[in-house]
Amino acid sequence: MIHRREFITFLVGAAVGWPLAARAQRSGMRRLGVLMSFAENEPGGVSEMDALRAGLAELGWVEDRNIHFDVRWPGGDLERIQEMAMELVALRPDILLARSTPTTAALKREGKTIPIVFANIPEPVEQGFVQNLARPGGNITGFTSFESMIGGKWLQLIKEVDPRITRVAVIFNPQTAPFAGLFVRSIEAAAPGLAVEVTAMPVASDADIEVAMMDFARRPGGGLVAIPDSFTAEHREQVIAQAARNRVPALFSNLVSTSSGGLMAYAVDTRDLMHRAAGYVDRILKGDKPAELPVQQPAKFQLSINLKTARALGLTVPPALLARADEVIE
C-alpha cells in the first residue's frame, strides 16, 4: 500500500517528469520535428521554412497554438545531421519532415515508427526510402526533386548562354550527394545531341573545389553544372568564386546562387515543395498513413540569370533566353 502523501508526491513528480511531447499531446498541441539541410539563417532555408509554415497555417495549423515546431539546422555536416536527427526523435514528435537525402537517411535510421515526410530528394525508390512511388510502404513519403529530363534542360541552357561550350563538369560531394549518378546519367543522355563531353567533378572541401576548377579550366570550352547537393549549396560562394576566377560559365540547381553571383540557375522551386509538404503533414496528423500517400513529383521550375556575371564573363545572354527567365538580376 502507498500512503496518501506519498501518492500525491508521486503524481506531482510524474507530472513534472512527463516529456514535453506527451504534455503537448494531452493539451491538443501536435509536434513537428524538421531537419533542414541548411545552416541556420541561410536565406534559402529560412525562405523554405516560411513556405512550410504558410502552408500549414492555410490548413489551420498555427505555430504554438495547435502545432509546435522543433527545427534543426545542421548544414551539410553529416555528423551534425545524425546528431540532430537523434535529438529530434528523442523529443517524440508526432511527425518528422526531412529536407534532403542526408536528413531523410538520418531520420529513417533513428525514427523507424514516426511518420516522415521528405522534401527535395531525388529518386526515393532507388535510394531505398520507399518501395515505389504510388504506394511507398513503411513510414516515409514525400516530394521528389528529380525529373528525368532535367540534365538535358541544364545542358541546353548552358549551351544557349555560351555556344562555345563543348565540355561540362558536374560538381558534387559524393558523401552528401550519393544520388549524383542519377543526375550525371541524365546529363550524359543529352550530351551527344548537344556535342558536349561530360565529366564528373567530385569534391569534399573548398581546397578540392579550387584545385578541380583550376585543372578543368586548363582546356577551353568548359562549363560547369552544380547538381542539387547540400555541400555545394553550402559552399556555393567558393564554387562561384572559382568559376569566375577561371572564367567558366556555371549553372546551379538552387536559385540563391544567382543572387550570390552565380551566372544562372534552373531549379525545382523548393519553396513550392515545402508548401506542398504541409499538405502531407496535415493529412498524416489527421490520420492518413505515409505508406498510402504517393510520392509527388516536382511541379514548378524556375530560371534565374545574373546579367552582371554574364558581362564579367564576356557573354551576351540571348533575348529569347532572358524572356523565359523568372528572375533577371541586373
C-alpha positions as CSV (number, residue, x, y, z in Angstrom):
1,M,0.0,0.0,0.0
2,I,1.0,3.6,-0.5
3,H,0.2,6.5,1.9
4,R,-1.8,9.4,0.6
5,R,1.0,11.9,1.0
6,E,3.5,9.6,-0.9
7,F,0.9,9.0,-3.6
8,I,0.4,12.8,-4.2
9,T,4.2,13.3,-4.2
10,F,4.5,10.5,-6.8
11,L,1.8,12.1,-9.0
12,V,3.4,15.6,-8.9
13,G,6.8,14.1,-9.7
14,A,5.3,12.2,-12.6
15,A,3.6,15.2,-14.0
16,V,6.8,17.3,-13.8
17,G,8.7,14.4,-15.5
18,W,6.4,13.9,-18.3
19,P,8.1,14.6,-21.7
20,L,7.1,17.9,-23.2
21,A,5.7,16.0,-26.2
22,A,3.3,14.0,-24.0
23,R,2.1,17.1,-22.3
24,A,1.7,18.8,-25.7
25,Q,-0.4,15.9,-27.0
26,R,-2.5,16.0,-23.8
27,S,-3.4,19.7,-24.4
28,G,-4.1,19.1,-28.1
29,M,-0.8,20.6,-29.3
30,R,0.8,18.5,-32.0
31,R,4.6,18.4,-32.5
32,L,6.5,18.6,-35.8
33,G,10.3,17.9,-36.0
34,V,12.0,19.5,-39.0
35,L,15.6,18.6,-40.1
36,M,16.8,21.1,-42.6
37,S,19.9,20.8,-44.8
38,F,21.0,24.4,-44.3
39,A,22.9,26.2,-41.7
40,E,20.7,28.5,-39.5
41,N,19.9,31.8,-41.1
42,E,20.8,30.6,-44.6
43,P,18.4,32.6,-46.8
44,G,17.2,29.7,-48.8
45,G,16.4,27.6,-45.7
46,V,14.6,30.5,-44.0
47,S,12.5,31.0,-47.1
48,E,11.6,27.3,-47.3
49,M,10.6,27.2,-43.6
50,D,8.4,30.3,-44.2
51,A,6.7,28.4,-47.1
52,L,6.1,25.4,-44.8
53,R,4.7,27.5,-42.0
54,A,2.4,29.3,-44.5
55,G,1.2,26.1,-46.0
56,L,0.3,24.7,-42.6
57,A,-1.3,27.9,-41.5
58,E,-3.6,27.8,-44.6
59,L,-4.7,24.3,-43.3
60,G,-5.4,25.6,-39.8
61,W,-2.1,24.6,-38.1
62,V,-0.8,27.7,-36.4
63,E,2.6,27.6,-34.7
64,D,2.4,27.4,-30.9
65,R,-1.4,27.4,-31.0
66,N,-2.1,23.9,-32.1
67,I,1.3,22.8,-33.5
68,H,4.9,23.1,-32.2
69,F,7.9,23.2,-34.4
70,D,11.3,21.7,-33.4
71,V,13.7,22.8,-36.2
72,R,17.3,21.8,-36.5
73,W,19.8,23.4,-38.9
74,P,22.9,21.1,-39.3
75,G,24.0,22.4,-42.7
76,G,25.8,19.8,-44.8
77,D,27.8,18.3,-41.9
78,L,26.9,14.6,-41.9
79,E,27.8,14.1,-38.2
80,R,25.7,17.0,-37.1
81,I,22.8,15.8,-39.3
82,Q,22.9,12.4,-37.5
83,E,23.2,14.0,-34.0
84,M,20.3,16.3,-34.7
85,A,18.2,13.5,-36.1
86,M,18.7,11.7,-32.8
87,E,17.7,14.9,-30.9
88,L,14.5,15.2,-32.8
89,V,13.5,11.6,-32.5
90,A,14.2,11.8,-28.7
91,L,11.6,14.6,-28.5
92,R,8.9,12.1,-29.6
93,P,7.2,14.3,-32.2
94,D,4.0,13.3,-33.9
95,I,5.7,13.7,-37.3
96,L,9.1,14.5,-38.9
97,L,10.0,16.4,-42.0
98,A,13.3,16.0,-43.8
99,R,14.7,18.5,-46.3
100,S,17.3,16.4,-48.2
101,T,18.7,13.0,-48.8
102,P,21.2,13.0,-45.9
103,T,18.5,14.3,-43.5
104,T,16.0,11.7,-44.7
105,A,18.5,8.9,-44.3
106,A,19.4,10.1,-40.8
107,L,15.7,10.3,-39.7
108,K,15.0,7.0,-41.3
109,R,17.7,5.4,-39.2
110,E,16.5,6.9,-35.9
111,G,12.8,7.2,-36.3
112,K,11.6,3.8,-37.6
113,T,8.0,4.3,-36.4
114,I,7.5,8.0,-36.6
115,P,5.8,9.2,-39.8
116,I,8.4,11.1,-42.0
117,V,7.6,13.5,-44.9
118,F,10.6,14.3,-47.1
119,A,11.0,17.2,-49.5
120,N,13.5,17.8,-52.3
121,I,15.2,14.4,-52.6
122,P,15.8,12.6,-56.0
123,E,14.7,9.1,-56.8
124,P,13.5,7.9,-53.4
125,V,12.9,4.3,-54.7
126,E,16.5,3.9,-56.0
127,Q,17.8,5.4,-52.7
128,G,15.7,2.8,-50.7
129,F,13.4,5.2,-48.9
130,V,10.2,3.9,-50.4
131,Q,9.1,0.7,-52.1
132,N,7.5,2.5,-55.0
133,L,6.2,6.0,-55.9
134,A,2.5,5.1,-55.9
135,R,2.4,3.2,-52.6
136,P,5.5,4.0,-50.6
137,G,5.0,1.5,-47.8
138,G,6.6,1.9,-44.4
139,N,6.6,5.2,-42.6
140,I,8.0,7.6,-45.2
141,T,6.6,9.5,-48.2
142,G,7.1,13.0,-49.7
143,F,8.1,15.1,-52.6
144,T,10.9,14.3,-55.0
145,S,13.1,16.9,-56.8
146,F,14.2,14.7,-59.7
147,E,12.8,14.9,-63.2
148,S,14.4,12.6,-65.7
149,M,14.8,15.2,-68.4
150,I,16.5,17.8,-66.1
151,G,20.0,17.0,-67.3
152,G,19.1,17.9,-70.9
153,K,17.5,21.1,-69.8
154,W,20.7,22.2,-67.9
155,L,22.9,21.4,-70.9
156,Q,20.5,23.2,-73.3
157,L,20.5,26.3,-71.1
158,I,24.3,26.5,-70.6
159,K,24.9,26.0,-74.3
160,E,22.3,28.7,-75.1
161,V,24.2,31.2,-73.0
162,D,27.6,30.2,-74.4
163,P,27.5,28.1,-77.6
164,R,31.3,27.6,-77.4
165,I,30.9,25.1,-74.5
166,T,32.0,21.6,-75.5
167,R,32.8,20.2,-72.1
168,V,30.8,20.3,-68.9
169,A,31.9,19.3,-65.4
170,V,29.3,18.1,-62.9
171,I,30.3,19.2,-59.4
172,F,29.1,17.4,-56.3
173,N,30.2,15.8,-53.0
174,P,29.8,12.0,-53.1
175,Q,29.1,11.9,-49.4
176,T,26.2,14.4,-49.3
177,A,25.0,13.5,-52.8
178,P,25.1,9.7,-53.0
179,F,22.4,10.1,-55.7
180,A,24.8,12.1,-58.0
181,G,24.8,9.3,-60.6
182,L,21.2,9.9,-61.4
183,F,21.9,13.5,-62.5
184,V,25.1,12.6,-64.2
185,R,23.3,9.9,-66.3
186,S,20.6,12.4,-67.1
187,I,23.2,14.9,-68.3
188,E,25.1,12.3,-70.2
189,A,22.0,11.1,-72.0
190,A,21.5,14.6,-73.5
191,A,25.2,15.3,-74.2
192,P,25.7,13.7,-77.6
193,G,22.8,15.7,-79.1
194,L,24.4,18.9,-77.9
195,A,28.0,17.9,-78.8
196,V,29.1,18.1,-75.1
197,E,31.6,15.9,-73.2
198,V,30.6,15.3,-69.6
199,T,33.0,14.9,-66.7
200,A,32.2,14.2,-63.1
201,M,33.9,16.5,-60.6
202,P,33.7,15.0,-57.1
203,V,34.8,17.4,-54.3
204,A,34.8,17.4,-50.5
205,S,36.3,20.7,-49.4
206,D,37.0,24.3,-50.5
207,A,40.5,23.2,-51.4
208,D,39.1,20.4,-53.6
209,I,36.9,22.9,-55.4
210,E,39.8,25.3,-56.1
211,V,42.1,22.5,-57.5
212,A,39.4,20.8,-59.5
213,M,38.2,24.0,-61.1
214,M,41.8,25.1,-62.0
215,D,42.5,21.7,-63.6
216,F,39.2,21.7,-65.5
217,A,39.8,25.2,-66.9
218,R,43.2,24.4,-68.4
219,R,41.3,23.5,-71.6
220,P,38.9,25.8,-73.4
221,G,35.2,25.3,-73.9
222,G,34.4,24.4,-70.4
223,G,31.1,24.9,-68.5
224,L,30.0,23.8,-65.0
225,V,26.8,22.3,-63.6
226,A,26.2,22.1,-59.9
227,I,23.6,19.5,-59.1
228,P,21.3,19.6,-56.1
229,D,23.7,18.9,-53.2
230,S,23.7,20.3,-49.6
231,F,27.5,20.5,-49.7
232,T,27.8,22.6,-52.9
233,A,24.8,24.7,-51.8
234,E,26.6,25.5,-48.5
235,H,29.9,26.1,-50.3
236,R,28.4,27.9,-53.3
237,E,30.4,31.1,-52.6
238,Q,33.6,29.1,-53.2
239,V,32.2,27.4,-56.4
240,I,31.0,30.8,-57.7
241,A,34.4,32.4,-56.9
242,Q,36.3,29.7,-58.6
243,A,34.0,29.7,-61.7
244,A,34.6,33.4,-62.0
245,R,38.3,33.2,-61.4
246,N,38.7,30.5,-64.1
247,R,36.1,32.1,-66.4
248,V,33.9,29.0,-66.5
249,P,30.2,29.6,-67.1
250,A,28.3,27.8,-64.3
251,L,24.7,26.7,-63.9
252,F,23.4,26.0,-60.5
253,S,20.4,24.0,-59.2
254,N,19.4,26.3,-56.4
255,L,18.1,29.8,-57.0
256,V,20.0,31.6,-54.3
257,S,23.2,31.0,-56.2
258,T,22.5,33.7,-58.8
259,S,21.8,36.3,-56.1
260,S,25.3,35.3,-54.7
261,G,26.9,36.0,-58.1
262,G,26.4,32.7,-60.0
263,L,25.7,33.0,-63.7
264,M,22.4,31.1,-63.9
265,A,20.2,28.7,-62.1
266,Y,17.5,26.3,-63.3
267,A,16.0,24.6,-60.3
268,V,12.9,23.0,-58.8
269,D,11.0,25.6,-56.8
270,T,11.9,24.2,-53.4
271,R,9.6,26.7,-51.7
272,D,6.7,25.1,-53.6
273,L,7.8,21.6,-52.5
274,M,7.9,22.7,-48.8
275,H,4.5,24.4,-49.2
276,R,3.0,21.2,-50.7
277,A,4.7,19.1,-48.0
278,A,2.5,21.0,-45.5
279,G,-0.5,19.2,-47.1
280,Y,1.0,15.8,-46.3
281,V,1.9,16.8,-42.8
282,D,-1.8,17.9,-42.3
283,R,-3.1,14.6,-43.7
284,I,-0.9,12.4,-41.6
285,L,-1.7,14.4,-38.4
286,K,-5.4,13.8,-39.3
287,G,-4.9,10.0,-39.6
288,D,-3.6,9.2,-43.1
289,K,-0.8,6.7,-43.3
290,P,2.5,7.6,-45.2
291,A,2.5,4.2,-46.7
292,E,-0.6,5.1,-48.7
293,L,0.3,8.6,-49.8
294,P,2.0,8.6,-53.2
295,V,5.3,10.3,-53.7
296,Q,4.7,13.5,-55.6
297,Q,6.8,14.8,-58.5
298,P,8.1,18.4,-58.8
299,A,5.5,20.8,-60.3
300,K,7.4,24.1,-60.6
301,F,10.8,25.0,-62.0
302,Q,12.4,28.4,-62.1
303,L,15.1,30.0,-64.3
304,S,17.3,32.8,-62.9
305,I,20.0,34.7,-64.7
306,N,22.7,37.1,-63.4
307,L,23.5,39.7,-66.2
308,K,26.3,41.2,-64.2
309,T,28.1,37.9,-64.0
310,A,27.4,37.2,-67.7
311,R,29.0,40.6,-68.7
312,A,32.0,39.8,-66.5
313,L,32.5,36.5,-68.4
314,G,32.1,38.4,-71.7
315,L,28.8,36.7,-72.5
316,T,25.7,38.2,-74.1
317,V,22.6,36.5,-72.9
318,P,20.2,35.9,-75.9
319,P,17.0,38.0,-75.6
320,A,14.9,34.9,-76.1
321,L,16.5,33.3,-73.0
322,L,16.0,36.4,-71.0
323,A,12.4,36.4,-71.9
324,R,12.0,32.9,-70.5
325,A,13.7,33.8,-67.2
326,D,11.6,34.0,-64.0
327,E,14.3,36.3,-62.5
328,V,16.9,38.5,-64.1
329,I,19.5,40.1,-61.8
330,E,20.9,43.3,-63.2
